Amino acid sequence: MSIEVSQLTRLYGEQKAVNNISFTLQKGEIVGFLGPNGAGKSTTMKMITGYLQPDSGRVMVSGLSVKDNPIEIKRKIGYLPESNALYTDMYVREYLSFVAGIHRVDQAKKRIEEVISLTGLTLECKKKIGQLSKGYKQRVGLAAALVHDPEVLILDEPTSGLDPNQIVEIRNVIKEQGLNKTILFSSHILQEVQTICSRVVIINRGQLVADSPLNELQKGQNNSIRVQFEEALEDEWLKRLPAIQSVNKINTHSWQLHTADTTAARKQLMELALQHNLNIVQLQNEGGNLEELFRSLTDNTTAKS
C-alpha cells in the first residue's frame, strides 16, 4: 500500500487535534479527505508528509517510515498545502526550476515544460508569481507538487481560488494523475469530491468517523424522507416517532426526516396524520447525498434529542 496511517495522534497543548486515527491508501486511489474546519485534516496531511511529527502512532509511505526516512519520503510525495507558500519575486519557470533542482529531477527543463502545460500555466509562465491571480498561484503550487513525478500526491484544497472553468481543468489533471499515483485530496466542495473520488475518509474533532467507498457509504447511511403537511406542525410531534432519528425543519409545513427504516417511518407518519386529522400533501424518499452524509457524521446539532 502507498500510505498507511496507524493510530496517529497529535496534541496541541491539551487538545487532541488528531486522535488515534488509522487508514490506508492503495496505488491508483483518489481518496477524499473530509471534515469540518478544525477537524484535523491539515494536521494529518502535515504528519503524512513529515512536516509535523505525531505524538504517537506512525505513518508509512511506500513501505518506508516517515519518521525514519524523512528525505526519501519527500522525494516520493508531492504536497500542495492549504497555505501554498510561494516565492512571489520569482518567475514561474524560475520557481519550478528551483523546485526541480531540490528534487534533482532528470531532464528538468523538459519536465518543467510538461507540468507548465499540464497545469495550464503556459500563458502565465513568463510572469512573476506575485503578479498572478490566486487561481494561477494555485496552479503554480500544483505544478511544483508534480514536477518530480511523485508516487503520492497530498492535495489540501487544490482548487481554492479557481473559477468554475479552472476547477474543471484541475479536476481533470487530478483524475489523470490518479491513474498511476496515490492521491489524498482535501476539499470543502463536496460536489468536487463526488466527481473526483471513489472513496472518502471523514474525520470530526480529530477522530475518524467514516472510511468507505463513496457508493457504499451512501448506501449504508440513513435514508431521508421529505414530508409536507397542509397544516403547520411542531417538530416535537415528528421527533416522538420511533423510526425518526433526526429532524430538519425546512419550514412550518415541510420537513426532512432521517431514518434507518423508511418503510416504518412512512407508516408512522401516516398514523400520525390519521390520529391528528392532518393532511399530507407530499411524502417521498430521498437517497443520501454526500452533503447530507457529511452533516449527519459531523454535525452534533442535528440529533433527535
C-alpha positions as a Markdown table, in Angstrom:
| # | Residue | x | y | z |
|---|---|---|---|---|
| 1 | Met | 0.0 | 0.0 | 0.0 |
| 2 | Ser | 1.2 | 3.5 | -0.7 |
| 3 | Ile | 0.0 | 5.2 | 2.5 |
| 4 | Glu | -0.5 | 3.6 | 5.9 |
| 5 | Val | -1.7 | 5.8 | 8.8 |
| 6 | Ser | -1.7 | 3.8 | 12.1 |
| 7 | Gln | -3.1 | 5.1 | 15.4 |
| 8 | Leu | -2.0 | 8.6 | 14.6 |
| 9 | Thr | -2.3 | 11.2 | 17.4 |
| 10 | Arg | -1.2 | 14.8 | 17.6 |
| 11 | Leu | -1.6 | 17.2 | 20.6 |
| 12 | Tyr | -1.7 | 21.0 | 20.7 |
| 13 | Gly | -1.3 | 21.6 | 24.4 |
| 14 | Glu | -4.1 | 19.5 | 26.0 |
| 15 | Gln | -6.2 | 19.5 | 22.8 |
| 16 | Lys | -6.1 | 16.3 | 20.6 |
| 17 | Ala | -6.0 | 17.8 | 17.1 |
| 18 | Val | -5.8 | 14.2 | 15.7 |
| 19 | Asn | -7.0 | 11.4 | 18.0 |
| 20 | Asn | -5.8 | 7.8 | 17.2 |
| 21 | Ile | -6.8 | 7.6 | 13.6 |
| 22 | Ser | -5.9 | 4.8 | 11.1 |
| 23 | Phe | -6.5 | 4.4 | 7.4 |
| 24 | Thr | -4.7 | 3.1 | 4.3 |
| 25 | Leu | -4.5 | 4.2 | 0.7 |
| 26 | Gln | -3.6 | 2.0 | -2.3 |
| 27 | Lys | -1.9 | 3.0 | -5.5 |
| 28 | Gly | -4.4 | 4.3 | -8.1 |
| 29 | Glu | -6.8 | 5.5 | -5.4 |
| 30 | Ile | -8.1 | 9.1 | -5.2 |
| 31 | Val | -9.4 | 9.4 | -1.7 |
| 32 | Gly | -11.4 | 12.4 | -0.5 |
| 33 | Phe | -10.3 | 13.6 | 3.0 |
| 34 | Leu | -13.2 | 15.4 | 4.6 |
| 35 | Gly | -14.1 | 17.1 | 7.8 |
| 36 | Pro | -15.3 | 20.5 | 9.1 |
| 37 | Asn | -12.9 | 23.3 | 9.9 |
| 38 | Gly | -10.6 | 22.4 | 12.8 |
| 39 | Ala | -11.3 | 18.7 | 12.4 |
| 40 | Gly | -7.6 | 17.8 | 12.0 |
| 41 | Lys | -7.3 | 17.4 | 8.2 |
| 42 | Ser | -4.4 | 19.7 | 7.6 |
| 43 | Thr | -2.6 | 18.4 | 10.7 |
| 44 | Thr | -2.9 | 14.9 | 9.4 |
| 45 | Met | -1.6 | 15.8 | 6.0 |
| 46 | Lys | 1.4 | 17.6 | 7.5 |
| 47 | Met | 2.2 | 14.4 | 9.5 |
| 48 | Ile | 1.9 | 12.2 | 6.4 |
| 49 | Thr | 4.3 | 14.5 | 4.6 |
| 50 | Gly | 6.8 | 14.7 | 7.5 |
| 51 | Tyr | 6.3 | 18.4 | 8.2 |
| 52 | Leu | 4.9 | 17.6 | 11.6 |
| 53 | Gln | 5.8 | 14.8 | 14.0 |
| 54 | Pro | 3.0 | 12.8 | 15.6 |
| 55 | Asp | 2.9 | 12.4 | 19.4 |
| 56 | Ser | 2.1 | 8.8 | 18.9 |
| 57 | Gly | 1.3 | 6.4 | 16.0 |
| 58 | Arg | 3.1 | 6.1 | 12.7 |
| 59 | Val | 2.9 | 6.9 | 9.0 |
| 60 | Met | 4.3 | 4.7 | 6.3 |
| 61 | Val | 4.6 | 5.8 | 2.7 |
| 62 | Ser | 5.5 | 3.3 | 0.0 |
| 63 | Gly | 6.7 | 0.9 | 2.8 |
| 64 | Leu | 9.0 | 3.5 | 4.4 |
| 65 | Ser | 8.6 | 5.1 | 7.8 |
| 66 | Val | 8.1 | 8.9 | 7.5 |
| 67 | Lys | 9.9 | 9.4 | 10.8 |
| 68 | Asp | 12.9 | 7.3 | 9.9 |
| 69 | Asn | 13.2 | 8.3 | 6.2 |
| 70 | Pro | 12.2 | 12.0 | 6.0 |
| 71 | Ile | 14.3 | 12.9 | 2.9 |
| 72 | Glu | 13.3 | 9.8 | 0.9 |
| 73 | Ile | 9.7 | 10.3 | 1.8 |
| 74 | Lys | 9.8 | 13.9 | 0.5 |
| 75 | Arg | 11.1 | 12.5 | -2.8 |
| 76 | Lys | 8.1 | 10.2 | -3.1 |
| 77 | Ile | 5.4 | 12.8 | -2.1 |
| 78 | Gly | 4.1 | 15.8 | -4.0 |
| 79 | Tyr | 2.5 | 18.2 | -1.5 |
| 80 | Leu | 0.2 | 21.2 | -2.1 |
| 81 | Pro | -0.5 | 22.7 | 1.3 |
| 82 | Glu | -3.6 | 24.8 | 2.0 |
| 83 | Ser | -1.4 | 27.9 | 2.6 |
| 84 | Asn | 0.6 | 27.3 | -0.7 |
| 85 | Ala | 3.6 | 29.5 | 0.3 |
| 86 | Leu | 5.4 | 30.6 | -2.8 |
| 87 | Tyr | 8.4 | 32.9 | -3.6 |
| 88 | Thr | 6.5 | 35.7 | -5.1 |
| 89 | Asp | 9.5 | 37.6 | -6.5 |
| 90 | Met | 10.5 | 34.6 | -8.7 |
| 91 | Tyr | 9.2 | 34.0 | -12.2 |
| 92 | Val | 7.0 | 30.9 | -12.7 |
| 93 | Arg | 9.5 | 28.9 | -14.7 |
| 94 | Glu | 12.3 | 30.1 | -12.4 |
| 95 | Tyr | 10.5 | 28.8 | -9.4 |
| 96 | Leu | 9.7 | 25.5 | -10.9 |
| 97 | Ser | 13.4 | 25.1 | -11.9 |
| 98 | Phe | 14.3 | 25.8 | -8.3 |
| 99 | Val | 11.9 | 23.1 | -7.0 |
| 100 | Ala | 13.1 | 20.7 | -9.7 |
| 101 | Gly | 16.7 | 21.3 | -8.6 |
| 102 | Ile | 15.9 | 20.5 | -5.0 |
| 103 | His | 14.4 | 17.2 | -6.1 |
| 104 | Arg | 17.3 | 16.6 | -8.6 |
| 105 | Val | 14.9 | 16.0 | -11.4 |
| 106 | Asp | 16.4 | 14.4 | -14.5 |
| 107 | Gln | 15.9 | 16.3 | -17.7 |
| 108 | Ala | 14.5 | 19.1 | -15.6 |
| 109 | Lys | 13.8 | 21.6 | -18.4 |
| 110 | Lys | 11.7 | 19.1 | -20.3 |
| 111 | Arg | 9.8 | 18.1 | -17.1 |
| 112 | Ile | 9.1 | 21.8 | -16.2 |
| 113 | Glu | 7.6 | 22.4 | -19.6 |
| 114 | Glu | 5.4 | 19.3 | -19.2 |
| 115 | Val | 4.0 | 20.5 | -15.9 |
| 116 | Ile | 3.5 | 24.1 | -17.1 |
| 117 | Ser | 1.4 | 22.7 | -20.0 |
| 118 | Leu | -0.4 | 20.1 | -17.7 |
| 119 | Thr | -1.5 | 22.8 | -15.2 |
| 120 | Gly | -2.5 | 25.4 | -17.7 |
| 121 | Leu | 0.3 | 27.9 | -16.9 |
| 122 | Thr | 1.6 | 28.4 | -20.5 |
| 123 | Leu | 0.3 | 31.9 | -20.9 |
| 124 | Glu | 1.4 | 33.0 | -17.5 |
| 125 | Cys | 4.8 | 31.3 | -17.1 |
| 126 | Lys | 6.8 | 34.4 | -18.0 |
| 127 | Lys | 5.3 | 36.4 | -15.2 |
| 128 | Lys | 6.5 | 36.8 | -11.6 |
| 129 | Ile | 4.4 | 34.7 | -9.2 |
| 130 | Gly | 3.4 | 37.8 | -7.3 |
| 131 | Gln | 1.7 | 39.1 | -10.5 |
| 132 | Leu | -0.6 | 36.1 | -10.7 |
| 133 | Ser | -4.1 | 35.8 | -9.6 |
| 134 | Lys | -4.9 | 33.5 | -6.6 |
| 135 | Gly | -6.1 | 30.8 | -9.0 |
| 136 | Tyr | -2.9 | 30.8 | -11.1 |
| 137 | Lys | -0.8 | 30.8 | -7.9 |
| 138 | Gln | -2.7 | 27.6 | -7.0 |
| 139 | Arg | -1.7 | 26.2 | -10.4 |
| 140 | Val | 2.0 | 27.0 | -9.7 |
| 141 | Gly | 1.7 | 25.2 | -6.4 |
| 142 | Leu | 0.2 | 22.1 | -8.1 |
| 143 | Ala | 2.9 | 22.2 | -10.8 |
| 144 | Ala | 5.6 | 22.3 | -8.1 |
| 145 | Ala | 3.9 | 19.3 | -6.4 |
| 146 | Leu | 4.1 | 17.4 | -9.7 |
| 147 | Val | 7.4 | 18.4 | -11.1 |
| 148 | His | 9.4 | 15.5 | -9.6 |
| 149 | Asp | 6.7 | 13.0 | -10.7 |
| 150 | Pro | 6.0 | 11.7 | -7.2 |
| 151 | Glu | 4.3 | 8.4 | -6.3 |
| 152 | Val | 1.9 | 10.1 | -3.8 |
| 153 | Leu | 0.1 | 13.4 | -4.0 |
| 154 | Ile | -1.2 | 15.2 | -0.9 |
| 155 | Leu | -3.5 | 18.0 | -2.0 |
| 156 | Asp | -5.0 | 20.3 | 0.6 |
| 157 | Glu | -7.8 | 22.4 | -1.1 |
| 158 | Pro | -6.1 | 22.3 | -4.5 |
| 159 | Thr | -8.9 | 24.2 | -6.3 |
| 160 | Ser | -9.2 | 27.1 | -3.8 |
| 161 | Gly | -9.4 | 30.4 | -5.6 |
| 162 | Leu | -10.1 | 28.9 | -9.1 |
| 163 | Asp | -13.0 | 30.0 | -11.2 |
| 164 | Pro | -15.5 | 27.3 | -12.4 |
| 165 | Asn | -13.7 | 26.7 | -15.7 |
| 166 | Gln | -10.4 | 26.4 | -14.0 |
| 167 | Ile | -11.8 | 24.0 | -11.4 |
| 168 | Val | -12.9 | 21.6 | -14.2 |
| 169 | Glu | -9.4 | 21.7 | -15.7 |
| 170 | Ile | -7.6 | 21.0 | -12.5 |
| 171 | Arg | -10.1 | 18.2 | -11.6 |
| 172 | Asn | -9.2 | 16.6 | -14.9 |
| 173 | Val | -5.5 | 16.9 | -14.1 |
| 174 | Ile | -6.1 | 15.2 | -10.7 |
| 175 | Lys | -8.1 | 12.4 | -12.2 |
| 176 | Glu | -5.4 | 11.8 | -14.8 |
| 177 | Gln | -2.7 | 11.7 | -12.2 |
| 178 | Gly | -4.8 | 9.3 | -10.1 |
| 179 | Leu | -4.5 | 6.6 | -12.7 |
| 180 | Asn | -0.9 | 5.7 | -11.5 |
| 181 | Lys | -0.5 | 7.7 | -8.3 |
| 182 | Thr | -2.0 | 7.6 | -4.8 |
| 183 | Ile | -3.9 | 10.8 | -4.1 |
| 184 | Leu | -5.2 | 12.1 | -0.8 |
| 185 | Phe | -7.4 | 15.0 | -1.7 |
| 186 | Ser | -9.0 | 17.5 | 0.8 |
| 187 | Ser | -11.8 | 19.9 | -0.3 |
| 188 | His | -14.8 | 21.7 | 1.2 |
| 189 | Ile | -16.5 | 21.4 | -2.1 |
| 190 | Leu | -18.4 | 18.1 | -1.7 |
| 191 | Gln | -19.6 | 18.0 | -5.3 |
| 192 | Glu | -16.0 | 18.1 | -6.3 |
| 193 | Val | -15.2 | 15.1 | -4.1 |
| 194 | Gln | -18.1 | 13.2 | -5.6 |
| 195 | Thr | -16.8 | 14.0 | -9.1 |
| 196 | Ile | -13.1 | 13.0 | -8.4 |
| 197 | Cys | -13.1 | 10.4 | -5.6 |
| 198 | Ser | -14.2 | 6.9 | -5.4 |
| 199 | Arg | -13.7 | 6.7 | -1.6 |
| 200 | Val | -13.9 | 9.1 | 1.3 |
| 201 | Val | -12.2 | 9.3 | 4.7 |
| 202 | Ile | -14.1 | 11.7 | 7.1 |
| 203 | Ile | -12.8 | 13.0 | 10.4 |
| 204 | Asn | -14.5 | 15.1 | 13.0 |
| 205 | Arg | -12.9 | 16.7 | 16.1 |
| 206 | Gly | -9.7 | 14.7 | 15.4 |
| 207 | Gln | -11.5 | 11.3 | 15.2 |
| 208 | Leu | -12.2 | 9.1 | 12.3 |
| 209 | Val | -16.0 | 8.8 | 11.7 |
| 210 | Ala | -16.1 | 7.2 | 8.2 |
| 211 | Asp | -13.8 | 5.4 | 5.8 |
| 212 | Ser | -15.6 | 3.8 | 2.9 |
| 213 | Pro | -16.0 | 3.7 | -0.9 |
| 214 | Leu | -18.4 | 6.5 | -1.6 |
| 215 | Asn | -21.1 | 4.3 | -3.1 |
| 216 | Glu | -21.1 | 2.0 | -0.1 |
| 217 | Leu | -21.1 | 4.9 | 2.4 |
| 218 | Gln | -24.1 | 6.4 | 0.7 |
| 219 | Lys | -25.9 | 3.1 | 0.5 |
| 220 | Gly | -25.2 | 2.3 | 4.2 |
| 221 | Gln | -26.2 | 5.6 | 5.7 |
| 222 | Asn | -29.6 | 6.6 | 6.8 |
| 223 | Asn | -32.1 | 7.5 | 4.2 |
| 224 | Ser | -34.2 | 10.6 | 4.5 |
| 225 | Ile | -37.8 | 11.4 | 3.8 |
| 226 | Arg | -39.3 | 14.7 | 2.7 |
| 227 | Val | -42.7 | 15.3 | 4.1 |
| 228 | Gln | -45.0 | 18.3 | 3.7 |
| 229 | Phe | -48.3 | 18.8 | 5.6 |
| 230 | Glu | -51.1 | 21.1 | 4.7 |
| 231 | Glu | -51.2 | 22.3 | 8.3 |
| 232 | Ala | -48.4 | 23.9 | 10.3 |
| 233 | Leu | -46.7 | 21.5 | 12.6 |
| 234 | Glu | -44.4 | 21.5 | 15.7 |
| 235 | Asp | -41.2 | 19.5 | 15.2 |
| 236 | Glu | -41.8 | 17.7 | 18.6 |
| 237 | Trp | -44.6 | 15.7 | 17.0 |
| 238 | Leu | -42.1 | 14.2 | 14.5 |
| 239 | Lys | -39.3 | 13.7 | 17.0 |
| 240 | Arg | -41.6 | 11.4 | 19.0 |
| 241 | Leu | -41.9 | 8.9 | 16.2 |
| 242 | Pro | -39.7 | 5.9 | 17.0 |
| 243 | Ala | -38.4 | 5.4 | 13.4 |
| 244 | Ile | -37.3 | 9.1 | 13.1 |
| 245 | Gln | -33.6 | 9.6 | 14.0 |
| 246 | Ser | -33.3 | 13.4 | 13.3 |
| 247 | Val | -35.5 | 16.2 | 12.1 |
| 248 | Asn | -34.5 | 19.1 | 9.8 |
| 249 | Lys | -37.1 | 21.8 | 9.5 |
| 250 | Ile | -37.5 | 23.3 | 6.1 |
| 251 | Asn | -40.5 | 25.5 | 7.1 |
| 252 | Thr | -43.5 | 25.1 | 9.3 |
| 253 | His | -45.1 | 22.8 | 6.8 |
| 254 | Ser | -42.1 | 20.9 | 5.3 |
| 255 | Trp | -39.6 | 18.6 | 7.0 |
| 256 | Gln | -36.6 | 16.4 | 6.1 |
| 257 | Leu | -36.6 | 13.3 | 8.3 |
| 258 | His | -33.6 | 10.9 | 8.7 |
| 259 | Thr | -34.4 | 7.3 | 9.4 |
| 260 | Ala | -32.8 | 3.8 | 9.1 |
| 261 | Asp | -36.1 | 2.3 | 8.1 |
| 262 | Thr | -38.1 | 4.4 | 5.6 |
| 263 | Thr | -41.0 | 1.9 | 5.5 |
| 264 | Ala | -41.6 | 2.1 | 9.2 |
| 265 | Ala | -41.1 | 5.9 | 9.1 |
| 266 | Arg | -43.7 | 6.3 | 6.4 |
| 267 | Lys | -46.2 | 4.1 | 8.2 |
| 268 | Gln | -45.7 | 6.1 | 11.4 |
| 269 | Leu | -46.2 | 9.4 | 9.5 |
| 270 | Met | -49.5 | 8.1 | 8.1 |
| 271 | Glu | -50.7 | 7.0 | 11.5 |
| 272 | Leu | -49.7 | 10.5 | 12.9 |
| 273 | Ala | -51.8 | 12.2 | 10.2 |
| 274 | Leu | -54.7 | 9.9 | 10.9 |
| 275 | Gln | -54.7 | 10.4 | 14.6 |
| 276 | His | -54.4 | 14.2 | 14.5 |
| 277 | Asn | -56.5 | 14.8 | 11.3 |
| 278 | Leu | -53.6 | 16.1 | 9.4 |
| 279 | Asn | -53.3 | 16.2 | 5.6 |
| 280 | Ile | -50.0 | 15.0 | 4.0 |
| 281 | Val | -49.5 | 16.8 | 0.6 |
| 282 | Gln | -46.0 | 15.4 | -0.1 |
| 283 | Leu | -44.2 | 12.2 | 1.1 |
| 284 | Gln | -41.2 | 11.0 | -0.7 |
| 285 | Asn | -37.9 | 9.1 | 0.0 |
| 286 | Glu | -34.6 | 10.8 | -0.7 |
| 287 | Gly | -31.4 | 8.9 | -1.2 |
| 288 | Gly | -28.5 | 10.1 | 0.9 |
| 289 | Asn | -26.1 | 12.5 | -0.9 |
| 290 | Leu | -22.6 | 13.3 | 0.3 |
| 291 | Glu | -23.7 | 16.7 | 1.8 |
| 292 | Glu | -26.3 | 15.0 | 3.9 |
| 293 | Leu | -24.0 | 12.2 | 4.9 |
| 294 | Phe | -21.3 | 14.7 | 5.8 |
| 295 | Arg | -23.7 | 16.7 | 8.0 |
| 296 | Ser | -25.0 | 13.6 | 9.7 |
| 297 | Leu | -21.5 | 12.4 | 10.6 |
| 298 | Thr | -20.0 | 15.8 | 11.7 |
| 299 | Asp | -22.9 | 18.0 | 12.9 |
| 300 | Asn | -23.7 | 17.3 | 16.5 |
| 301 | Thr | -26.6 | 19.8 | 16.5 |
| 302 | Thr | -29.0 | 17.7 | 14.4 |
| 303 | Ala | -29.6 | 15.0 | 16.9 |
| 304 | Lys | -33.2 | 14.0 | 17.6 |
| 305 | Ser | -33.0 | 14.9 | 21.3 |
